[in-house]
Amino acid sequence: MIKQLNPPRRILMGPGPSDVHPAVLQSMATPLLGHLDPAFLEIMNETMDLLRQVYQTENKVTLAMSGTGSAGMETLFVNLVEPGDKVIIGVNGLFGQRMVDVALRCGAEVIQVEGAWGDIIRPEKVEEVLQQHKDIKLVAVVHAETSTGVRQPLQELSEIVHRHHALFVCDMVTSIGGIPTKIDEYGIDAAYSGTQKCLSAPPGLAPVTLSPRALEVSANRKSKVQSWYLDLSMIQNYWGEERFYHHTAPITMIYSLRKALRLIVDEGLENVFHRHALYGRALHAGLEAMGLELLVNEKHRLHQLTAVRIPTNIQDVEVRKRLLQKYGLEIGGGLGELKGKIWRIGLMGYNARQENVTYALAAIEDVLR
Ligand code: PLP
């Protein structure tokens, strides 16, 4: 006999998924519509409109791909890159590494610009490579590196990339809804994100946005996009005016995204960013007051994801196990070269609240005692 579904109660303060807003969970119990029902098409339009507001863009092609954040990553690379294209990827953590893997699978010639894990990608290093190679198609970086807690400054980098006539692509999986993304103001040509971090929705959709310039590059491809499922020319015909069937939209996930975005827009983007900054800083201060050291310097530290160095005499896995068992509190361990060296604590979306900061600090202090 299989038992009833009754998972333990948790507070998800790791690197994501993060807790879903209760109103978003409730929206997922809304009865289905058909994926071509005019009422559902209207819901899609509203979702695109809300997404533009939260991404801070007027880009017409701003829509939600079916799949998690990695599907968003793959969407941009398969549509923008053709075999033989030269691309620059900033690698200062696990998700930069993943972009390299995806770009190589598209047949790209990848030039990696590396940064230390815990530091940013230095714009001058990117510029050096752009000066050496005249034919770079795109430059991609991770805005909020969830594996390290680093916030990559975008504006200067964007100016450099455009001076060299390349496209600027950003991973915004952990930034959307947590810190300003300013797609249009910074001239970002394409970005992707996920729903399970600062948007406070479950994992399952990958919002993407593409500028007219990026769309033109994609439209002028010599070869067919190698992925049928992620081919934006067909996806656009479903989300755009044509409304051609491509694949059955994940209706419930789109309800949840619409609700999550509406909550953010209703609260006000600036208020949402301020809330993340306020409680992020409170968490940082509390951890430091406990004698713990943060991985990233204050200037480039994210508010929504904090990397803390594990003290040398402390057992990583044991501490996380006790937090989970005694407090139902999930925090993350380190990845890649930071495995066993850091914990990652998320304060994303709905969880960026005083009570979560207080609870996490008290629980960590108790378990470390
Ligand atoms: N990029 C970043 C910065 C992420 O944090 C993640 C997930 O944690 C991804 C990409 C991949 O997203 P997913 O795991 O939803 O496929």
Residues whose N, C-alpha, C, O or C-beta is under 5 A from the ligand:
A	BS01	PLP	P15 T68 G69 S70 A71 F95 A144 E145 T146 D171 V173 T174 G194
